Amino acid sequence: MTTSPSDNTPSYQHILLLAWPVVVANIATPFLGLVDTAVIGHTRPAAALGAIAIGALVLNFMQWAFGFLRMSTTGFVAQAAGADNTLGARAAIFRAIATGIVFGIAIIALQVPLAAFTFPIMGAGKEVDTLARSYFGIRVWAAPATLATFAISGALIGLGRTRQLLALQLVLNGLNIALDLLFAGVLDGGVQGIAFGTLIAEWVAAIFGLFLVMKVLRSQHRDEAPFIPWVELRHAAALRLTFLTQGNIMIRTLAMLAGFGWLTRQGALLGETTLAANHVLLALISFCAFFLDGFALSAENLVGAAKGSRDLPRFDRAVRRTNMLAAATALGLALILFSFGNHFIAMLTDLTTVRLIAANFLPLAVVYVALSFGAFQLDGIFIGTTHAAEMRNASLASVILFILASAWLTPLYGNTALWLTFIGYVVVRAITLALYYPRIRRGIG
């Protein structure tokens, strides 16, 4: 019997065509972090590196708490596209963008009490804390643009328009890098220069992203409803489902951010030099993680479309093939990091003590990269199928175990225990998600 092309969908070629723009786009994000770290690492003392680590963490904690705008939008849009429901896709996209703008304005309005609550928790020294607050006070004004861009990115992934996503990320990160080099490097603006560069780039990218998604949606507008379907935006059942999913993803994201926040806080308690070294290693991990995330984002689109069309064989192929590509990539990245990690560390800072500590803990960062792909891929599957409650439960369980284990072991065994428990954190999250997977799969057909 002759096999039709749809019988093999998604093929490895199709997955790679979806993934490569996402991979390139995602590489730009950690590359920005590497540039920021390198500029400050070569022009400022360790306190400035620590300030960027803490200032960015506090702001990202607030903003990425709304990461549900990206993730839930991808799932809902991919499922609508799989069911050929263009009206539902538009409603989900405009609902998410409006939500992002409103929450971004709220972050700006509440910036003073938010800073007063979050910065003391980090336990940084006076110099680091002062610089970090300055960085935060500038970057916070980009919050509406940042959150709107989350929703726009989710829409493009859900629609399978990864090349447009690449264009958006290149504008965002390319402009950001150029402005950071100008303000912090050429003009010697330090931490404040990095913050101003990011502020400008975020607003330009949001406007450009809105133009991209509007262009795609207009090309697909063939139903009789208005282009902006105001009635659908207010549909009670859709709103309940959207807010329930977003709420669960928000809790999941807060739990994950709490894990990274705890890692940074424990590093700060071990001293400024250890904090800076861990920040360097996290910058390298972020590079690898965003690379792996390309396959997870492809899985979101593919499994979401499979759910929308009720196609279980297509779902199984998407899961199996994206997982195989992600596993091979994780091992390759771990090998590269193991072989050349010391050179990468030297590129990021010329502070001798920071280099020595980072090199000492590099093997543990390598292990983290090799094992992290499982959690990434399962996240992609659960996001694409909008099974947010299970993601919430897995994140809460893993972060609680991480905090308890590291709080007990780090005072006894220092940074080694901190990194070992951090590795355990990502492994436990994957195992917990895997326990839910059979039930998710049964619901597709």
VEXPATI-939569 format. One record per atom (N, C-alpha, C): x, y, z. Coordinates in steps of 0.001 Angstrom, whole numbers, plus 500000, padded with zeros to 6 digits. Layout:
N
XYZ ...
This chain:
445
500851498811500000 500000500000500000 500888501241500000 500528502220499185 501297503457499101 500980504340500290 502011504906500869 501835505773502040 501695507211501594 500633507851502000 500428509262501660 501293510133502540 501629511354502071 502462512225502883 501885512488504255 500544512570504364 499950512873505669 500168511758506669 500410510509506162 500624509398507073 501910509559507864 502853510304507321 504144510491507990 504285511869508632 503200512646508592 503259513980509168 503183513906510700 504047514601511436 505094515479510930 506387514714510663 506967514913509502 508235514278509176 509368515002509889 510540514356509909 511703515016510501 512025516310509757 511855516275508427 512122517479507642 511180518614508043 509895518269508218 508919519285508619 509251519849509999 509643518979510923 510005519432512275 511205520375512221 512199519999511435 513388520849511332 513078522183510667 512169522168509671 511782523422509028 511049524334510010 510283523722510908 509640524509511961 510647524966513009 511592524084513326 512470524317514473 513606525290514191 514160525252512964 515388526033512780 515184527538512984 514059528139512526 513903529566512852 513745529802514352 513079528856515037 512914528991516481 514271528886517174 515090527935516735 516413527761517328 517255529016517139 517281529541515912 518061530750515641 517520531921516453 516180532041516507 515571533119517285 515915532992518764 515871531777519277 516154531565520695 517620531762521031 518503531441520097 519920531662520338 520205533144520566 519430533997519885 519652535436520018 519409535913521445 518467535267522154 518151535706523517 519297535446524494 519815534207524605 520966534022525493 522215534734525004 522322534940523680 523474535686523172 523453537107523712 522250537667523834 522124538981524455 522634538934525892 522252537870526632 522741537733527995 524252537594528054 524810536867527101 526258536710527052 526945538044526777 526377538842525863 526960540147525552 526891541057526770 525726541096527425 525590541919528630 526611541513529692 526736540183529900 527678539689530891 529113540043530512 529439539906529234 530807540196528779 531135541678528910 530192542544528512 530440543986528592 530673544408530039 529787543971530942 529936544337532348 531115543605532973 531323542338532586 532416541552533150 533784542104532827 533880542844531711 535178543406531310 535330544879531673 534244545530532109 534330546965532400 533964547331533827 533407546369534577 532951546678535919 533382545563536880 533366545810538195 533734544778539171 532649543717539295 532921542715540126 531982541599540296 530629542065540801 530586543143541570 529311543646542097 528355544022540981 528872544553539877 528015544932538750 527427543702538075 528244542642537939 527720541391537396 526605540851538281 526837540874539570 525809540412540499 524565541273540450 524738542582540229 523592543489540160 522706543174538964 523333542903537810 522543542546536632 521836541217536866 522538540279537493 521923538976537771 520678539145538634 520775539948539697 519648540107540613 518581541030540025 518994542149539420 518023543075538842 517209542432537737 517884541699536853 517177541010535771 516288539910536324 516769539218537359 515978538141537948 514687538680538556 514775539778539307 513576540354539934 512570540770538870 513041541476537839 512137541934536792 511591540759535987 512454539811535657 511997538644534902 511017537810535713 511219537770537017 510281537057537883 508890537664537755 508828538994537774 507532539667537645 506934539451536257 507760539619535221 507251539538533861 506964538100533440 507881537198533766 507675535815533351 506618535117534184 506158535759535251 504957535255535909 503788535288534941 503901536162533932 502884536262532892 503311535534531618 504225534579531777 504629533756530642 503480532946530078 502388532835530860 501201532154530345 500672532842529090 500978534124528911 500526534826527717 501125534205526464 502365533773526546 502998533102525416 502521531667525301 502559530936526427 502312529498526384 500855529154526119 499936529786526837 498529529462526606 498088529899525218 498627531023524742 498270531482523393 498710530473522353 499899529927522501 500370528913521562 499435527715521529 499075527201522700 498218526031522754 496857526273522141 496196527369522538 494858527654522022 494884527921520516 495887528661520050 495956528994518626 496288527759517792 497212526919518269 497562525705517523 496362524771517412 495612524640518490 494432523777518441 493370524355517510 493184525678517535 492227526304516621 492667526133515173 493974526266514923 494478526080513564 494291524637513114 494528523677514013 494326522271513672 492881521957513335 491961522669513966 490532522494513694 490038523422512593 490937524188511968 490603525141510902 489603526191511384 489806526666512613 488923527659513236 489665528994513297 489630529758512205 490371531018512144 489790532058513096 488478532017513301 487850532958514229 488336532714515653 488377531439516058 488868531118517387 490311531524517587 491123531371516539 492525531763516632 492661533264516846 491901534065516087 491976535518516239 491530535946517631 490444535343518107 489942535707519431 490988535416520506 491633534254520428 492648533896521420 493824534864521377 494212535273520173 495379536158520028 495088537552520566 493976538143520159 493665539500520618 493378539532522115 492778538473522640 492518538380524077 493842538400524850 494825537661524336 496122537575525017 496890538892524954 496875539554523792 497599540825523656 497016541878524592 495691541965524643 495046542937525525 495379542653526987 495370541381527360 495708541004528735 497142541413529075 498064541205528140 499456541556528371 499657543040528601 498980543862527804 499121545313527956 498594545766529313 497447545234529717 496857545619531004 497771545241532167 498286544025532151 499160543589533245 500493544350533229 500989544702532037 502220545482531961 502070546849532605 500927547492532354 500656548785532986 500573548629534502 499991547518534958 499889547269536394 501270547121537037 502190546459536343 503554546316536877 504212547674537047 504054548562536063 504622549904536167 504019550648537357 502703550559537492 502017551282538570 502448550790539949 502785549507540045 503121548906541347 504624548696541528 505447549357540732 506881549082540752 507528549360542105 507085550398542813 507718550737544099 507462549658545141 506209549289545416 506009548215546401 506566546873545941 506545546598544644 507111545346544155 508610545281544428 509310546385544171 510751546422544429 511028546324545932 510223547024546720 510421547001548168 510231545602548736 509380544815548121 509123543461548608 510168542462548116 510582542572546847 511410541526546241 512904541672546511 513437542879546467 514893543018546570 515458542577547916 514799542864549040 515357542380550313 515436540859550392 514554540171549663 514561538709549695 515853538151549116 516461538884548176 517629538365547472 518876538317548349 518906539080549426 520018538999550370 521343539505549840 521320540412548857 522568540928548281 523168542008549165 524474542272548971 525142543346549684 524656544710549229 525056545757549950 524528547099549695 524853547584548288 526103547400547838 526489547896546516 525720547183545413 525623545857545516 524887545079544519 523423545475544522 522842545632545701 521419545969545814 521126547329545191 521981548316545430 521766549660544888 521802549655543363 522796548979542792 522904548905541332 521742548126540732 521335547054541397 520237546234540887 518930547020540869 518675547822541902 517456548636541944 517449549689540844 518614550242540538 518718551217539450 518388550571538109 518928549382537887 518657548618536667 517158548331536540 516550547885537610 515124547568537629 514269548803537337 514615549935537960 513825551146537816 513754551669536397 514732551329535578 514723551737534170 513972550715533317 514316549455533455 513747548420532592 512261548176532814 511742548489534003 510345548190534312 509378548915533374 509807550034532763 508932550804531893 508685550110530551 509346549013530310 509092548232529094 508072547127529335 507503547002530526 506641545870530872 505464545669529917 504694546702529538 503583546450528603 504059545903527266 505177546419526773 505718545938525507 506193544498525631 506854544189526732 507364542835526942 506233541818526981 505172542107527741 504076541162527885 503273541039526593 503113542131525854 502449542044524551 503259541181523590 504575541292523658 505435540481522804 505339539004523165 505150538690524442 504916537294524834 503722536729524067 502605537467524089 501391536998523422 501593536891521912 502270537859521344 502524537842519897 503394536654519518 504419536376520318 505285535225520046 504500533926520118 503634533795521133 502798532609521249 501896532431520060 501355533536519548 500490533473518373 501250532976517151 502436533491516923 503222533086515760 503615531617515830 503963531138517030 504308529716517180 503077528849516928 501947529230517511 500732528459517330 500284528391515885 500534529453515140 500178529488513727 501216528803512847 502318528370513436 503381527751512658 504198528744511853 504140530022512224 504868531071511496 506196531353512203 507056530351512211 508298530483512964 509293531421512290 509191531607510993 510105532557510341 509776533989510748 508496534279510916 508126535604511422 508583535769512869 508516534681513639 509043534729515004 510537535038514996 511250534426514058 512686534700513922 512925536177513630 512139536742512720 512305538159512391 512068539031513617 511036538686514401 510738539449515610 511888539384516603 512421538186516829 513502538027517801 514795538687517328 515045538671516024 516246539327515510 516161540837515695 514973541401515489 514801542832515731 514984543135517214 514324542345518071 514399542576519516 515831542464520031 516461541337519768 517777541085520359 518903541769519604 518762541889518279 519792542600517516 519873544054517930 518727544716518024 518712546114518460 519181546229519908 518772545281520750 519174545310522149 520682545201522293 521282544272521576 522734544102521636 523448545364521171 522984545920520054 523625547130519521 523535548282520516 522374548466521117 522195549558522075 522982549318523364 523064548051523805 523847547755525007 525327548028524781 525839547622523622 527239547906523306 527495549406523234 526508550140522689 526657551590522592 526594552246523962 525519551965524713 525303552662525982 526256552205527082 526483550881527184 527314550362528277 528778550271527892 529061550007526613 530441549859526171 531058551164525726 530562551705524601 531140552925524027 530956554123524948 529740554300525451 529438555452526307 529704555184527782 530118553964528119 530493553593529485 529360553847530479 528131553467530087 526973553688530946 526764552615531991 527551551537531948 527471550496532958 526110549823533036 525697549516534251 524438548805534480 523256549605533933 523252550931534125 522159551757533630 522113551763532102 523266551713531455 523299551665529997 522675550394529454 522954549258530114 522336547989529730 520814548093529843 520333548705530910 518890548812531143 518209549687530089 518811550822529743 518219551708528744 518181551042527363 519225550303527012 519235549603525738 518096548605525628 517854547878526704 516772546894526722 515413547566526657 515237548665527368 513969549397527372 513570549812525954 514463550410525229 514160550874523871 513868549700522943 514681548660523030 514519547510522142 513184546808522355 512726546714523600 511464546036523896 510282546738523236 510247548060523277 509131548800522684 509153548721521158 510319548822520567 510404548707519105 509949547323518658 510372546281519376 510012544908519011 508515544669519146 507875545214520167 506435545013520351 505648545595519187 506026546776518754 505331547407517617 505545546596516343 506771546149516125 507069545333514943 506325544002514994 506274543370516157 505584542096516302 504090542211516047 503479543300516526 502058543514516277 501785543643514780 502671544330514075 502534544441512616 502598543064511955 503521542199512404 503668540872511811 502423540016512013 501924539972513254 500795539088513523 499521539599512870 499338540909512785 498174541455512102 498197541106510623 499368541125510020 499503540787508603 499113539336508354 499574538421509229 499234537000509084 497741536786509261 497162537394510279 495741537193510554 494864537752509439 495245538879508873 494456539432507770 494497538514506548 495614537873506320 495707536948505179 494841535713505377 494497535390506615 493692534206506911 492228534543507211 491878535809507153 490525536224507528 489551535928506381 488917534747506467 487965534346505429 486566534107506000 486386534191507304 485055534003507892 484288535321507848 483033535254508240 482153536419508150 482223537314509376 482883536881510419 482984537691511637 483927538869511419 483786539944512219 484714541076512106 486159540633512350 487102541384511794 488511541023511958 488871540949513437 488473541954514208 488604541871515670 487238541443516210 487101540171516584 485778539630516951 485403539978518385 484855541171518583 484581541667519928 483653540747520708 482656540178520024 481728539281520713 482446538047521237 483323537458520401 484065536267520803 485049536573521925 485588537768521915 486533538137522969 485871538115524342 484561538377524357 483836538430525635 483060537152525923 483269536111525115 482525534860525275 482854534239526636 481818534021527456 482022533631528855 482768532308529003 482347531287528252 482986529977528387 484448530027527962 484731530748526875 486114530870526400 486966531632527403 486373532683528002 487111533445529008 487433532594530228 486461531786530677 486707530929531837 487832529943531557 487781529294530390 488824528330530036 490180529013529915 490189530187529298 491446530930529117 492055531307530456 491253531889531342 491780532349532626 492184531184533528 491441530066533446 491822528894534232 493169528352533768 493322528225532447 494596527747531896 495720528709532230 495485529996532038 496516530994532312 496896531018533787 495905530856534664 496202530849536089 497088529689536490 496814528510535955 497645527346536263 499057527496535706 499161528029534493 500485528243533910 501242529314534688 500521530305535183 501165531348535982 501769530763537254 501014529900537931 501547529248539133 502754528403538778 502660527668537669 503781526841537220 505019527696536966 504823528841536282 505955529699535954 506547530335537203 505694530763538139 506182531330539396 507009530310540167 506567529062540137 507316528015540834 508687527822540195 508729527814538860 510014527661538178 510930528857538451 510363530058538395 511163531245538686 511644531251540130 510819530716541016 511246530601542411 512471529701542523 512510528653541705 513675527774541704 514939528501541281 514849529267540189 516019530022539740 516348531154540707 515311531756541278 515553532787542280 516248532236543507 515835531037543919 516470530405545076 517933530079544777 518204529613543557 519587529329543165 520439530594543260 519913531707542754 520651532971542802 520825533449544242 519775533335545037 519855533781546434 520888532965547206 520873531648547035 521843530808547732 523261531127547280 523413531424545996 524732531825545507 525188533130546121 524243534093546303 524585535371546919 525025535185548364 524400534254549079 524779533989550465 526169533373550573 526624532750549478 527974532172549453 529039533205549077 528614534437548758 529561535501548457 529388536063547061 529867537314546865 529712537982545576 530418537232544452 531575536656544737 532339535969543699 531615534698543245 531083533951544197 530321532752543844 529053533123543087 528386534204543513 527198534686542801 527544535011541351 528657535718541130 529062536086539772 529417534846538952 530112533870539563 530490532646538847 529251531846538442 528298531736539348 527063531029539019 526295531740537914 526357533071537924 525693533838536867 526323533545535509 527636533429535474 528326533082534225 527893531707533736 527837530729534639 527428529376534254 525965529351533815 525116530126534473 523714530187534065 523563530832532689 524450531767532366 524419532352531024 524724531284529965 525685530401530249 525998529312529324 524847528315529241 524244527999530380 523099527091530393 521930527686529620 521726528983529758 520639529639529032 520833529517527530 522071529627527091 522354529453525667 521914528070525208 522283527053525951 521904525678525603 520397525464525751 519818526030526808 518394525815527084 517526526420525999 517844527621525569 517056528233524515 517224527503523192 518370526881522996 518589526068521810 517656524866521849 517605524173522974 516725523017523135 515255523413523061 514959524604523516 513581525057523525 512994525146522119 513861525235521114 513371525262519745 512568524023519400 513035522860519854 512301521621519593 511055521523520451 511120522043521669 509940522037522526 508840522930521946 509227524087521410 508249524978520804 507654524365519540 508464523641518782 507929522927517622 506926521876518066 507232521184519165 506296520199519702 504980520861520111 505045522058520687 503820522766521064 502892522936519867 503455523422518769 502654523635517568 502094522327517020 502932521308516942 502541520052516294 501534519265517125 501754519162518438 500803518397519251 499506519175519435 499593520513519454 498373521309519535 497508521121518304 498136521137517118 497386520905515883 496808519498515854 497576518521516357 497075517142516404 495869517026517325 495909517716518439 494754517703519345 493547518361518695 493784519505518020 492676520194517374 492001519353516304 492787518523515603 492237517665514547 491902516264515046 492105516002516339 491824514694516947 492571513578516236 493854513795515983 494675512844515217 495739512254516140 495433511102516763 496356510484517711 497646509996517047 497610509331515885 498878508920515246 499787510108514957 499210511204514512 500016512403514256 500629512921515557 499872512879516632 500369513287517951 501557512428518355 501418511110518218 502494510200518614 503765510449517814 503612510661516519 504799510915515683 505469512224516072 504654513247516351 505218514535516757 506017514401518047 505470513678519014 506152513487520296 507442512710520100 507365511587519413 508528510717519247 509652511421518491 509324512072517402 510371512652516551 510975513926517138 510165514757517755 510753515942518405 511613515537519596 511201514482520325 512004514012521454 513362513483521011 513382512736519923 514644512182519436 515602513293519014 515084514288518315 515933515400517894 516426516203519098 515569516398520095 515959517152521287 517022516416522092 516872515092522234 517847514312522995 519221514362522337 519267514196521022 520543514256520305 521182515629520448 520377516669520384 520892518030520518 521430518289521921 520731517796522952 521178517989524327 522538517345524562 522717516133524056 524004515465524224 525111516205523483 524810516695522286 525803517455521536 526202518736522239 525230519454522779 525516520691523503 526332520426524764 525995519342525465 526743519000526676 528200518689526341 528418517992525241 529790517665524823 530568518926524464 529933519850523763 530594521106523401 530937521910524657 529994521979525585 530224522734526813 531338522105527648 531390520760527686 532441520076528427 533805520338527805 533869520377526477 535149520518525771 535652521956525746 534743522909525626 535172524294525408 534637525267526462 534053524730527533 533443525584528540 534386526590529165 535626526201529421 536583527135530029 536877528316529115 536900528054527808 537107529151526859 535912530097526865 534710529536526963 533519530375527018 533504531229528279 533923530640529405 533985531389530657 534953532559530532 536100532314529918 537098533375529749 536581534497528855 535702534143527912 535113535165527045 534151536070527818 533565535545528883 532533536285529604 533068537163530722 534226536839531267 534781537658532341 536292537505532403 536963538578532770 538414538508532975 538766538551534467 537763538375535322 537996538315536764 538495536921537134 539728536835537602 540383535538537808 539626534658538797 539221535221539922 538541534400540933 537205533884540416 536491534711539666 535214534281539089 535443533151538093 536485533288537267 536810532236536299 537107530911536988 537886530947538061 538279529719538745 537081528994539341 536205529741539976 535029529112540575 534102528565539501 533898529332538445 533028528871537358 533586527603536706 534895527563536487 535515526378535884 535377525159536793 535435525366538079 535339524269539033 533973523593538992 532934524388538727 531569523851538729 531012523631537319 531860523831536318 531436523610534933 530914522188534680 531572521121535194 531048519765534936 529608519573535400 529216520210536489 527840520078536956 526878520801536025 527317521918535473 526489522608534479 526316521746533234 527353521003532865 527281520093531714 526235519005531958 526243518437533147 525264517397533487 523849517958533416 523663519171533911 522345519798533857 521854519903532415 522709520364531514 522323520515530110 521933519170529505 522714518121529784 522455516805529201 521116516236529652 520699516535530882 519488515932531436 518243516810531301 518404518052530908 517287518993530963 516283518828529833 516661518144528744 515782518115527571 514446517440527870 514424516473528799 513175515772529110 512106516722529623 512479517596530556 511517518565531088 511080519541530011 512014519954529153 511673520881528067 510632520270527135 510865519042526705 509973518400525747 508593518134526344 508557517678527570 507272517428528203 506503518729528416 507210519799528753 506561521101528828 505907521458527497 506631521249526404 506086521561525088 504814520773524794 504801519506525148 503623518654524922 502442519144525746 502679519459526999 501589519877527878 501088521274527533 501982522139527051 501560523477526625 500702523376525367 501153522584524388 500414522456523141 499029521879523331 498876521003524315 497569520402524595 496806521158525679 497373522251526171 496799523115527222 496379522324528461 497240521405528896 497042520699530161 497889521402531222 497359522518531699 498136523397532564 498170522946534014 497113522297534488 497082521888535891 498189520894536199 498452519985535275 499512519004535466 500885519677535492 501079520670534646 502333521421534659 502514522148535982 501424522710536487 501456523393537792 501907522440538891 501308521262538927 501628520297539978 503087519846539908 503580519587538697 504961519127538534 505949520197538978 505681521442538630 506594522527539002 506605522760540507 505436522720541129 505377522922542575 506114521818543319 505893520574542909 506555519458543585 508067519548543459 508556519840542245 510006519854542019 510683521021542722 510057522204542713 510713523351543332 510710523229544857 509667522662545426 509642522462546885 510761521509547309 510928520418546575 512001519477546887 513369520130546723 513537520951545681 514805521636545445 515138522590546586 514181523403546991 514422524376548063 514756523669549378 513987522640549705 514237521931550954 515606521254550943 515932520581549828 517209519858549753 518396520813549776 518313521900549004 519444522833548949 519594523621550248 518470523946550900 518549524654552187 519242523804553242 519065522518553150 519696521594554098 521161521333553747 521445521101552465 522770520632552062 523763521747551740 523288522898551237 524228523953550840 525053524489552009 524474524725553187 525327525167554307 526397524161554682 526164522887554359 527130521841554704 528190521645553618 527755521690552349 528655521333551249 528805522432550200 528290523631550480 528537524785549641 527921524709548255 528623525301547291 528101525435545936 527932524088545230 528706523083545648 528551521740545063 527155521202545339 526708521318546574 525367520850546929 524300521660546213 524555522968546061 523576523813545379 523364523355543943 524450523049543234 524334522620541841 523772521203541728 524131520316542635 523584518951542587 522074518954542812 521615519758543752 520169519824543985 519459520533542832 520143521444542161 519572522113540993 519385521112539846 520343520213539672 520202519141538682 519021518236539044 518926517890540321 517807517077540771 516471517746540519 516447519059540606 515227519824540377 514668519597538971 515512519688537943 515024519524536568 514671518073536270 515353517137536907 515043515713536709 513699515358537355 513462515835538560 512196515558539248 511025516157538471 511208517342537901 510136517962537120 509776517107535916 510781516560535236 510517515698534085 509804514413534497 510250513805535581 509634512553536042 508175512776536418 507894513884537098 506521514164537514 505620514379536308 506090515112535311 505307515309534089 505086513986533355 506117513145533335 506008511867532635 504918510983533234 504680511105534528 503634510315535162 502240510694534659 502074511954534267 500789512414533735 500611512092532250 501708511840531549 501661511763530083 500662510740529535 500587509506530055 499632508540529483 498192509047529474 497812509765530520 496452510293530562 496248511385529517 497268512208529294 497184513250528277 497024512622526900 497785511581526651 497743510919525348 496378510294525093 495797509683526092 494493509029525918 493407510041525547 493577511304525928 492559512303525661 492612512891524260 493634512569523468 493777513172522150 492722512671521174 492525511361521117 491609510797520121 490165510887520526 
